[in-house]
Amino acid sequence: MPRALMFQGTGSNVGKSMLVAGLCRAARLRGLCVVPFKPQNMSNNAAVTADGGEIGRAQALQALACGLKPHTDMNPVLLKPETDVGSQVIVQGKRLATVKARDYAALKPQLMASVLESFQRLKAGHDLVIVEGAGSPAEVNLRPGDIANMGFAQAADVPVVLVGDIDRGGVIAQVVGTQVVLSPEDAARIRGFVINKFRGDPRLFDDGYAMIEAHTGWRGFGVAPWFADAWKLPAEDALDIATPRRTDGLHVVCLRLSRIANFDDMDPLAQEPGVRLTMLGAGQPIPGDADVVIVPGSKSTIGDLAFLRAQGWDVDLIAHHRRGGHVLGICGGFQMLGRTIADPDGIEGAAGQVPGLGLLEVDTVMTPDKRLTETEAVHAASALPFRGYEIHIGRTEGPDRARPFAHVAGQPEGATSADGRVTGSYLHGMFRDDGFRAAWLAGLGAASQGAGYDATVTRTLDALAGHLEDHLDLDGLLDCAG
């Protein structure tokens, strides 16, 4: 028996990641030792793993749903876009190469071996593997050499359930059309379908549901209504970060860079009732009433610095600081705040040096070695301990390092300007720590009013599992998985 089940979508962003997280939690609550798996993911929102690598943030959330620590086997191939036409390829947690999209196909045969190796290890150590596809199997032009959807499912002999997104409209065509374009062999691997993100009374779709079953011959495993608390879970895409509409509170503005990375830093702030979080898009000026501007992490620091300047945000930041506003740079954002960024080996692109924003008296040199680690630190301003993680290349030095943001193992980390209003740090994940978040907000004149962040995520995963138990045929899905 397979002891695994794969969920593939009729398209991207149909809710597969959240569906898998909820099903992982539901299976765990039923007493199963369950583990998530995604053969290939494309995301700059990565998580550091217990075995010293990195995987997609969505798989880290799914691991939490299973009660497990993230491991590189859960997402053996991670593509991290650096430009519009090229990505860094991470295999089992470590960088393999940077390739252009047109050259990636040549790598796939050797990547499949790593994918199957990771899958077999997970399968051997758990009762059930719940697998998430990427994009859609309907992209049949990508079928030769595929490792993300049907190529993997056939190679690993895993049954598939197709997920359609009714919130987009046209879900009947989504599901039926997918069957039409698939080869008979691939179509035969699909055991049924799930309709996701229904708003209103699911019974209103009974006729449509029956039509899909009649046209495809596939079994329906249920209609999952819209899960209203989804925004309380970490977002996989920066566009999905929920920012509740508030007109008061501390105004925190995060610049949505073109290659924004590890933006899960913003999720805990979005849940603070006393914080008004704005994820600022391209072409939008930094609001004059911003209290704090966060320059987040980036997969391409020099490229995103050029993007930042193209939006006029460099001028806005200087004006914001002159008005008495605060600025926080995290990882790549920290590097951008300095005087210069040098890339002598051309790691991120053409070799050379560019001027930074000049808000911190520090200079950065890009280096080939990547630092990937969970970190315990002590916040310099409040003396509070907190946990975070590092995932970066480059070394940053300069006079403002004499005023560190934090201390790690007794050594200074990050930097602070002489006026105390500009800070930079390589530490991601700091706002997940409730005590640190409260102290940071207090330093800006705001009070933390939110519940414990990790506790909120845990409760939301439990609620999501109950939501899926109520509306999907979980017994039938587990039967398919053997």
C-alpha positions in Angstrom: 0.0 0.0 0.0 1.2 3.5 -0.8 0.8 5.1 2.8 0.9 8.4 0.9 -1.5 10.7 -0.8 -0.7 13.7 -3.1 -2.7 16.8 -3.5 -2.3 18.6 -6.9 -4.1 21.8 -7.9 -6.0 22.9 -11.0 -3.7 25.9 -10.8 -1.3 27.8 -8.5 -2.6 29.3 -5.2 -5.7 27.1 -5.0 -5.0 26.6 -1.3 -3.0 23.3 -1.5 -0.5 24.4 1.2 -3.2 25.2 3.7 -5.2 22.2 2.9 -2.2 19.9 3.4 -1.4 21.7 6.7 -5.0 21.1 7.9 -5.0 17.5 6.8 -1.7 16.9 8.5 -3.1 18.2 11.7 -6.3 16.2 11.3 -4.3 13.0 10.7 -2.1 13.7 13.7 -5.2 14.2 15.9 -6.4 10.8 14.7 -3.2 9.3 16.2 -1.2 8.9 12.9 2.5 9.6 12.7 2.2 11.9 9.6 4.8 14.0 7.7 4.5 16.6 4.9 6.4 16.4 1.6 6.7 18.7 -1.4 9.0 17.5 -4.1 9.7 20.9 -5.6 8.8 24.4 -4.3 9.5 27.8 -5.6 9.7 30.4 -2.9 12.0 33.0 -1.3 10.2 32.5 2.0 12.4 29.8 3.5 12.7 28.1 6.9 15.9 26.9 8.6 15.8 23.2 9.3 16.9 21.1 12.3 19.5 19.4 10.0 21.1 22.8 9.0 19.5 23.4 5.6 16.5 25.3 4.3 13.0 24.4 2.9 9.9 26.3 1.9 8.1 28.1 4.8 4.9 26.3 3.9 6.5 22.9 4.6 7.7 24.3 7.9 4.1 25.1 8.8 3.0 21.7 7.7 5.7 20.1 9.9 4.4 22.1 12.8 0.9 20.8 12.1 2.4 17.3 12.3 4.2 18.0 15.6 7.6 17.7 13.8 10.7 19.9 13.4 11.3 21.0 9.8 13.7 18.7 7.9 15.2 19.1 4.4 13.6 15.8 3.3 10.2 17.5 3.5 11.1 19.8 0.5 14.1 18.3 -1.3 14.1 20.8 -4.2 13.6 24.5 -3.4 13.9 27.1 -6.2 14.6 30.6 -5.0 14.1 33.2 -7.7 17.0 35.8 -8.0 15.9 37.4 -11.2 12.9 37.2 -13.6 14.7 34.5 -15.6 16.9 32.7 -13.0 16.7 30.9 -9.7 19.0 29.4 -7.1 18.5 25.7 -6.8 18.5 24.3 -3.3 18.7 20.4 -3.1 18.2 18.7 0.2 18.8 22.0 2.0 22.0 23.1 0.2 22.7 25.3 -2.8 23.4 23.3 -5.9 23.6 26.0 -8.6 22.0 29.1 -10.0 20.3 28.4 -13.4 18.2 30.2 -15.9 14.7 28.9 -16.3 15.4 27.5 -19.8 18.3 25.5 -18.4 16.5 24.0 -15.4 15.0 21.2 -17.4 18.4 19.7 -17.9 18.9 19.4 -14.2 15.6 17.6 -13.5 16.8 14.0 -14.2 19.4 14.2 -11.4 17.0 16.0 -9.1 14.4 13.3 -9.3 16.9 10.9 -7.6 17.2 13.2 -4.6 13.4 13.7 -4.5 12.7 10.0 -4.4 15.5 9.4 -1.9 13.9 12.0 0.5 10.4 10.6 0.0 11.4 7.1 0.7 13.2 8.1 3.9 10.0 9.9 5.1 7.8 7.0 4.1 10.0 4.5 6.0 9.7 6.5 9.2 6.1 7.5 9.3 2.6 6.1 9.0 1.5 8.6 6.3 3.1 11.0 3.9 0.9 13.9 2.7 2.4 15.3 -0.5 1.8 18.7 -2.0 2.2 19.3 -5.7 3.4 22.6 -7.3 1.5 24.6 -9.9 -0.8 22.3 -11.8 -0.5 19.0 -13.7 -2.6 20.7 -16.4 0.7 22.5 -17.4 1.3 19.5 -19.7 4.0 21.4 -21.6 6.1 20.9 -18.5 5.3 17.2 -18.2 8.6 15.8 -19.7 11.0 15.4 -16.8 8.5 16.7 -14.3 9.4 16.2 -10.6 6.7 18.3 -9.0 3.4 16.7 -10.0 2.6 13.7 -12.1 6.2 12.9 -12.9 6.8 12.4 -9.2 3.4 10.6 -8.5 4.1 8.0 -11.3 7.7 7.5 -10.2 6.8 7.1 -6.5 3.5 5.3 -7.2 1.4 7.8 -5.1 -2.4 8.3 -5.7 -3.5 11.9 -6.4 -6.4 14.1 -5.4 -7.1 17.2 -7.5 -7.9 20.5 -5.7 -10.0 23.1 -7.5 -10.5 26.7 -6.3 -14.2 27.8 -6.6 -13.4 31.3 -5.3 -11.7 32.0 -8.7 -14.8 31.0 -10.6 -15.1 28.3 -13.3 -14.2 25.4 -11.0 -16.1 22.9 -13.2 -13.9 23.8 -16.1 -10.9 23.7 -13.9 -11.4 20.1 -12.9 -12.9 18.7 -16.1 -10.4 20.6 -18.2 -7.5 19.2 -16.3 -8.7 15.7 -17.0 -9.1 16.5 -20.7 -5.5 17.6 -21.2 -3.8 14.9 -19.0 -2.6 11.7 -20.6 -4.8 8.7 -19.9 -2.0 7.3 -17.7 -1.8 10.4 -15.6 -5.6 10.9 -15.4 -5.9 7.3 -14.1 -3.7 8.2 -11.2 -6.2 10.7 -9.9 -8.6 9.2 -7.3 -10.9 12.1 -6.9 -11.2 15.8 -6.3 -11.8 18.4 -3.6 -13.5 21.8 -4.1 -11.8 24.4 -2.0 -12.6 28.0 -0.7 -16.4 27.9 -1.1 -18.2 31.0 0.3 -21.7 30.6 1.5 -23.9 27.4 1.7 -21.9 24.5 0.1 -25.2 22.8 -0.8 -25.7 25.4 -3.4 -22.9 23.7 -5.4 -24.5 20.2 -5.3 -25.5 20.3 -9.0 -22.0 21.5 -10.0 -20.4 18.9 -7.8 -22.5 16.1 -9.5 -21.6 17.5 -12.9 -17.9 17.1 -12.2 -18.4 13.6 -11.0 -20.4 12.7 -14.1 -18.0 14.3 -16.5 -14.8 12.9 -15.0 -15.8 9.7 -13.3 -13.8 10.8 -10.3 -15.0 10.6 -6.8 -15.7 13.8 -4.9 -14.2 14.1 -1.5 -16.1 17.2 -0.4 -16.4 20.9 -0.6 -14.3 22.9 1.9 -15.8 26.2 2.8 -13.7 29.3 3.1 -11.7 29.2 6.3 -12.0 32.6 7.8 -9.1 32.3 10.2 -6.6 31.4 7.5 -4.9 34.9 7.9 -3.7 33.8 11.3 -1.4 31.3 9.8 2.0 32.3 8.2 1.6 33.4 4.6 3.5 31.7 1.9 3.3 34.6 -0.5 4.0 38.3 0.5 0.8 39.2 -1.4 -1.2 36.9 1.0 -0.1 38.6 4.2 -3.4 39.7 5.8 -3.4 43.3 7.0 -6.6 44.0 8.9 -8.1 47.4 8.1 -7.2 49.7 10.9 -7.1 53.5 11.0 -5.1 53.9 14.2 -2.3 52.3 16.2 1.5 52.3 15.5 1.9 52.5 11.7 4.4 50.0 10.5 5.2 50.1 6.8 7.1 47.1 5.1 8.5 47.7 1.7 7.4 44.8 -0.6 10.6 44.4 -2.5 10.6 42.5 -5.8 12.6 39.6 -4.4 11.3 39.9 -0.8 12.5 37.0 1.3 11.5 35.5 4.7 8.6 38.0 5.0 7.1 35.7 7.8 8.7 38.4 10.0 5.6 40.5 9.3 2.9 37.9 10.3 3.1 38.4 14.1 2.9 42.2 13.6 -0.2 41.8 11.4 -1.9 40.2 14.4 -1.2 42.9 16.9 -4.4 45.0 17.4 -2.3 48.0 18.3 -0.3 47.9 15.0 -1.4 49.1 11.6 0.7 47.2 9.1 1.0 48.3 5.5 2.7 46.1 2.9 3.8 48.8 0.5 3.7 47.9 -3.2 5.6 49.2 -6.1 4.8 52.7 -7.2 3.3 53.7 -3.8 5.1 56.4 -1.8 6.0 55.7 1.8 3.1 57.3 3.8 3.9 60.4 5.7 2.3 59.1 8.9 4.5 56.0 9.0 6.0 55.5 12.5 8.4 52.7 11.4 9.6 51.6 8.0 10.9 48.0 7.7 13.3 47.2 4.8 12.9 43.3 4.8 15.1 40.5 3.6 15.8 40.0 -0.1 17.0 37.1 -2.2 18.9 39.7 -4.4 20.1 42.5 -2.2 21.8 44.6 -4.9 19.0 44.0 -7.4 16.3 44.9 -4.8 18.3 48.0 -3.8 18.0 49.2 -7.4 14.2 48.3 -7.3 13.9 50.3 -4.0 15.5 53.3 -5.7 13.3 53.0 -8.8 10.2 53.4 -6.6 11.6 56.6 -5.0 11.7 54.9 -1.6 15.3 56.0 -1.0 14.2 59.6 -1.0 11.1 58.7 1.1 13.2 57.0 3.7 15.5 60.0 4.1 12.5 62.2 4.5 10.9 59.7 6.9 14.1 59.7 9.1 14.3 63.4 9.0 10.8 63.7 10.4 11.8 61.6 13.3 10.7 58.2 12.0 12.3 54.9 12.8 13.8 52.4 10.3 14.5 48.7 10.8 16.5 46.7 8.2 16.3 42.9 8.4 19.0 40.8 6.7 19.2 42.1 3.1 17.4 45.2 4.3 20.2 45.7 6.9 22.8 45.5 4.1 20.9 48.1 2.1 20.9 50.6 4.9 24.7 50.8 5.0 27.2 52.9 3.0 28.3 50.3 0.5 27.5 46.7 -0.7 30.4 44.9 -2.5 30.0 41.7 -4.5 33.6 41.0 -5.6 32.9 37.4 -6.7 29.6 38.2 -8.6 27.6 36.0 -6.3 24.3 37.9 -6.9 25.1 39.2 -10.4 27.8 41.3 -12.0 30.9 41.7 -9.8 31.3 45.2 -8.3 30.3 47.6 -5.6 27.2 49.8 -5.2 26.4 52.6 -2.8 23.9 51.8 0.0 21.3 54.1 1.5 23.7 55.5 4.0 21.4 55.4 7.0 23.9 53.2 8.9 27.7 53.6 9.1 28.4 50.0 8.0 29.7 48.3 4.8 28.8 44.8 3.5 30.9 42.4 1.5 29.1 39.4 -0.1 30.8 36.1 0.6 30.2 32.6 -0.9 29.5 30.9 2.5 25.8 31.0 3.6 24.9 31.1 7.2 21.9 28.9 8.1 21.2 28.5 11.8 18.7 29.0 14.5 19.9 31.6 16.9 19.5 32.6 20.5 20.1 36.3 21.1 19.7 39.0 23.7 18.2 42.3 22.6 20.6 45.1 23.4 18.0 47.8 24.1 15.8 45.7 26.5 18.2 43.0 27.6 15.5 40.4 26.8 16.5 37.0 25.3 14.7 35.9 22.2 15.0 33.3 19.4 15.4 33.8 15.7 17.2 32.4 12.8 19.8 33.4 10.2 19.8 32.7 6.5 22.1 35.0 4.7 25.4 35.6 2.8 27.7 38.5 3.5 29.6 40.2 6.3 28.8 43.6 7.6 31.2 45.8 9.5 31.5 49.5 10.5 31.4 52.1 13.3 27.6 51.6 14.0 28.4 47.9 14.9 29.7 49.4 18.2 26.0 49.9 19.0 24.6 46.4 18.3 21.0 45.5 17.8 21.6 42.3 19.9 24.2 40.0 21.3 24.7 36.4 20.1 26.9 34.2 22.2 28.3 37.3 23.8 29.2 38.9 20.5 27.6 42.0 18.9 25.0 41.4 16.2 23.6 44.1 13.9 24.0 47.8 14.2 22.3 51.0 15.5 22.7 54.6 14.3 24.0 57.3 16.6 20.5 58.8 17.0 19.1 55.3 17.8 16.3 55.5 15.2 17.9 53.3 12.5 18.7 49.7 13.3 19.7 46.6 11.3 20.0 42.9 12.1 20.6 39.6 10.3 18.1 37.9 12.6 14.8 36.7 11.2 11.8 35.5 13.2 12.4 37.9 16.1 8.7 39.0 16.2 7.5 35.5 16.9 8.9 35.9 20.4 6.1 37.5 22.4 8.4 39.1 25.0 10.7 40.6 22.4 7.8 41.8 20.3 6.2 43.5 23.3 9.6 45.2 24.2 10.2 46.4 20.7 6.7 47.9 20.5 7.1 49.5 23.9 10.3 51.1 22.7 8.2 52.8 20.0 5.5 53.9 22.4 3.0 51.1 21.6 1.7 48.3 23.7 1.5 44.6 22.7 -2.1 43.6 22.9 -2.1 40.4 20.9 -2.3 36.8 22.3 0.8 34.6 22.1 1.7 34.2 18.5 2.8 30.6 18.5 -0.3 29.7 20.6 -2.5 31.4 18.1 -1.0 29.4 15.2 -1.5 26.2 17.2 -5.1 27.0 17.9 -5.7 27.9 14.3 -4.2 24.7 13.0 -6.5 22.7 15.4 -9.5 24.8 14.1 -8.5 24.1 10.5 -8.3 20.4 11.2 -11.8 20.5 12.7 -13.0 22.5 9.7 -11.8 19.8 7.3 -13.1 17.0 9.4 -16.6 18.6 9.2 -16.6 19.1 5.5 -14.4 16.6 3.7 -14.5 12.8 3.6 -11.3 12.2 5.6 -12.1 8.5 6.0 -12.2 8.2 2.2 -9.0 10.2 1.7 -7.1 8.0 4.3 -8.4 4.9 2.5 -6.9 6.2 -0.7 -3.6 6.7 1.1 -3.7 3.1 2.3 
